[in-house]
Amino acid sequence: DKIRRTSIDEATSSAIDELLTDRGFSNREFDRATDGAITYSRIRDIRSGLRGPIRLSEFLIICQTCEVDPVATLREIIEAARVYESRERLPSFPFFRSGLPETGADDDVAAAIRDHE
């Protein structure tokens, strides 16, 4: 069974590729920078939108290695996904139907993510 990619998957692949490119990471350099936590082939797949979508643990490692705020990065990805969805008619991500939570609603999630770093 082929994995059906959503707008959030496409936006995430694009954002991660742009982030790593901006930071000057090749796939091999990123593998080394994470001590193999995300291998060359896996980061290539994430950047290219191949195979399974990115896991939360991978996303956090990428944000930590690139020294970016995962909450802010996720917000940017969600906005980009909305644009993809409207342009490409890709399957939507379920919470798009009800909108994003209020700003204060994700404070606990943001704190938990930051505690992980």
N, C-alpha and C positions, 0 to 999 in steps of 0.2 A: 504494500500500500504506500502510495506516495504521500508525503506530508504536504498538506495544503497550507500554504503560507498566507498570512494575513497582512494587512496594511502595517500593523505594528512590527511584524517580522521584517518587512522590507525597509521600513524607516530605521529600524535598529541596525541592520546590516550597513545601510548607507551612513548612518551616524558614526558607527564604530570605524568604518573604513576612513571616513573623513578625519576623525579624531586621531587615529594612528598615523595617517599621512601627515597631518599638521604637526604631530610630535616627532616626525621623522623616523618612525618605526617601519622597518620591513617586517615581513612575517618571521623571518629567522631571528632578527634582532629582538622582536617581541617575545619569542620563545625563550631566548636567553635571559631577557630582562625579568621574566617571571619564573626563572629556574625550571622551565618545563611545565609549570602549572597549566599553561595553555600552550599546547604544542604548535609547531609550525603548521601542520596540516589542519589543525582545528581552527587556528586564527585565520588561515586562508579560507576555510569554509564559512566562517562567520562573516568575514569581509565580503565574500562573494555571494552570500545568500544561499550557499549549498548545504545539503544535509539538514540536520535538525536545527531549529532556532536556538539562539543563545540561551544558556541557563543563567539563572540569577547569580550563581557563584562566579561564573565567567564574567558577567557584566561588572560585578564588584571588583574583581581582580583587574580588569581593564581600567576601570575608573581610578582605582588606587595606583596602578602603575603609571597612568597618565596624569595623575594628580588633579583630577577633576571631581567635582561634587556629583555623586551619583543621583541625587534627587533632582538637581537642576538638569542634569543630562537626560534623565528619564522624562522630565517635563518637555524638553526640546524634542525628544523622540515622539512623544504622544502628539504634539502639535504637527510634526512632520507627517505622522501617520494619518492624521485627519486630512491633510493636503493630498497625500497619496490616494486615500480612499475616495475623495471627491473627484480626483482626476482620472484614476484608473479603474474605479469601481471594483476594488479588491474587497474580499470579505472583511467585514468590520471586526474590530476587537469588541467583545461584549460590553464593556463599561462605556463605550462611546455612546451607546443608546441613552444612557442616563446622565451623561456628562461626567466631568471630573469631580471628585469630592471637593468640598470647601477647603480653602487654604489651610485652616487649622486642623482639618480632619486627618491630614497625613503627617502631622508633627511627630506622632509616636513612631511611624514607619521611618521617617527621616532620622530620628534619634537612634533607632535600632541599627540602621544602616551605618550611621556615623560611629556608633559604638563598635561595630564590626571592624572598622578600619583601623 
